[in-house]
Amino acid sequence: MHRLVRRIGAVSARRPWTAIGAWLIAAAIVIGFAGASGGAFVDDFIAPGSQSERAMDLLEKRFPEAAGGSARAVFAVPRGQRLEDHRPAIDAAVARITRVEHVAGVADPFTAGTVSPDGRIGFAEITFDRPAAGLGPKPIAEITDLLRPARTAGVTAELGGDAAFINAEPVTSAADAAGLVAALVVLLVAFGTVVAALVPITLALVTVAAGLGGIALLAGVSDVSSAAPTIGAVIGLGVGIDYALFIMSRYQENRATGQDNSTALANAMGSAGSAVLFAGGTVVVAMAALLLTGLGFLISVGLSVSLVVLFAVGTALTLLPALLSLLGDRIDRGRLVRRRRPVKQAGDTVWWRFAHRVSGRPWPYLIAASAVLVVLAVPALSMRTGFPDAGDDSPSTTHRRAYDLLAEGFGPGFNAPLLLVVDLRAPGVNAQDIPTLSQRIAGDPGIAAVGRPQASPAGDTVVLPAVPTTAPADPQTSETLGRVRGLAPANVSVSGLTAMTDDLTRQLSDTLPTFVTAILIASFLLLMVVFRSIAVPLKAAGMNLLSIGAAYGVVVAVFQWGWLKDLFGLDGTYLIASPLPTIFFAILFGLSMDYEVFLLSRIREEYEATGDTAESVARGMAGSGRVITSAALIMTVVFLSLVANASPLVRMLGLGLTTAIVLDATIVRMVLVPAAMALMGRMNWWLPRWLDHRLPHLSIEQADGVPHNPRPVSAVTTNGRT
């Protein structure tokens, strides 16, 4: 692998303007086509094979009017007043909404009887000619603007309902720019010069621009979640900077040893560049595993992030050597700090000394570090998952304010409507039994009301709306849904956004073990092939699980238990978003493997040279510790920008990733790795000879200018130590 990467880097370095021009043209083409042919982002919340999916499919075929999305224009006046007194302003708003594209009808709140008992709050039901997931944000934004004249007349007017929640425009934040500035500061400290610090930022921006263009093109041919661009941009920014940082640090290190620029670059590409290629591949594999969930919106996130990571690897292996070749010695310009004397011996670094300290007493460090991670992971045992609803969003959004008004005027369950779909062609309930079915459902203690049945034009399908007594995210609503499904005959299916997200949560819980197992097996096999070891991939998997579990625990403690919620600006406590454990595991496992690969490749390289486990770990940490720490700091400040996002899912993801990266770069890499490797000794590199002969050889280690041919250790000393 290192020969291939070295050759790719050499071609780019020899023809830098060609490489730069090719990237500019490619990025322009992708962005241009994205603007012309890119699709809108939609959130597909359907769990394949679920009862809610069957119900929606039946409605789309036989009763498309009932399958269309809906929203609610909610109107309210202060206490002591009545909506009726402001009827002209409300009637004018309803008339304007009927002219919006894709609006099939608007029910006047006064004639439809959708006014609260005290006369203060009412809503106009808006139906669309297509499902909510395929509507897009444009009609929602237009309707929101049309409600402004009503506000001017003294009426509180907000837009809520499923379609408004699903298609709401994301709230922008300056946190992304702040994260980029913070990353630049870290790079200035790491490299000491302005020019060197700007190179990784430039590559990351190219990666994100091209990646977002690719995601938009992907949205043109398939459904892509609205969260995919946000997650893809943040991951692209982080890995784009980190991959460039790893290669540039090795390049600068080689130059400091007296190598000329071209040799230093070639050797950096052969060693660090190979590690970047393999590390990026592990992230792609982890994200591609989201295909196993079978859920459209998770698959779109996985494909989107994989696409961005591929762009990050591409820029690091081709655009970076071209830029470094053009810059030459000018990379040292703009020095902000006094030039440091190059470190001549590994023993001169704090990383080397600390690694030997841990190796000298591995058991205490191993037990203490593991205990910290286990304690942090304990809250994860009480994790309760559910799907975010409009009530979890910021009060600054119109759909959240509409949600609160509807709950105030009609009860909390009004925001969690259930839709019973009766297939009269199938055996079970017939048309004459519908009143009996309505009474049976209304008798459930979790149901507040059952609406009037609506029949399709052909009379073969009936829709029966029901309103629970509890809010969408309340666990009692899920219990009510289960009881209602138990009361309904076989030809009755329950759908609606609440039922759909409940089915989605259950499917995510069912597929998570398979998903985690697949990632663990794939990463084990990849690491075993590259490092010719059984112990190394097992150790990596175990330590990654510990850091991920600890991050889960922190997210549960903050969001579900409410610890430090004021620090993070939370209004209350939340269920953990059900897609979070799956998305989080895929992203973090891939990124953790990045650091594992960079550190282990350096340790393996030193082990090939010395044959001493403790010394190779110390030297490996001395050579990569500062770089990994800088990379982790960059990832941390980038991921912290997600915590400022309005989406609960994205905020939880940001806090979890930030926590995991900090733990991974400190406790795991600096304590657990040297302690565990010291205890295992030569067993770190043990691989049965029969297996070694059958595995393909895929080496990423290469000392500067001297290719290695790592061989597995097939025998160990009696005490397992070198």
Secondary structure, DSSP 8 states (H G I E B T S, - for coil): -HHHHHHHHHHHHHSHHHHHHHHHHHHHHHHHHHHHH----------TT-HHHHHHHHHHHH-HHHHS-EEEEEEE--TT--GGGGHHHHHHHHHHHTTSTTEEEE--HHHHT-B-TTSSEEEEEEEESS-GGGT-HHHHHHHHHHTHHHHHTT-EEEEESHHHHHT------THHHHHHHHHHHHHHHHHSBHHHHHHHHHHHHHHHHHHHHHHHHHHHHS---TTHHHHHHHHHHHHHHHHHHHHHHHHHHHHHTT--HHHHHHHHIIIIIHHHHHHHHHHHHHHHGGGGG--HHHHHHHHHHHHHHHHHHHIIIIIHHHHHHHHGGGGG-SB-S-------SGGGSHHHHHHHHHHHSHHHHHHHHHHHHHHHHGGGGG--EE---GGGS-TTSHHHHHHHHHHHHH-GGGGS-EEEEEETTSSS--GGGHHHHHHHHHTSTTEEEE---EE-TTSSEEEEEEEESS-TT-HHHHHHHHHHHHHS-TTEEEESHHHHHHHHHHHHHHHHHHHHHHHHHHHHHHHHHHHT-SHHHHHHHHHHHHHHHHHHHHHIIIIIS-TTTTTTT-SS---EETTHHHHHHHHHHHHHHHHHHHHHHHHHHHHHHH--HHHHHHHHHHHHHHHHHHHHHHHHHHHHGGGGSS-HHHHHHHHHHHHHHHHIIIIIIIIIHHHHHHHHGGGGGB--HHHHHHS------EETTEE-----B----TTS--
